[in-house]
């Protein structure tokens, strides 16, 4: 895998409020996001995105386990 040495910008197929989302990766570890046609960029770090994804995954697993326990109690 190559390292991120220069800015990389892509338009995604994801739509928010009727506009496509633009993502920009900047070295060393910045992620910027904006709606196409808008000027305001939202900026965060790679670590913050990873942390959020890990928390969402943990919550998903927790909900699945609760659902299984509830189904077992009902039977």
Secondary structure, DSSP 4 states (H G I P E B T S, - for coil): -----S-EEEEEEEEETTEEEEEEEETTTEEEEEETT----EEEEHHHHHHHHHHHHHHHHHHHHHHHHHHHHH-
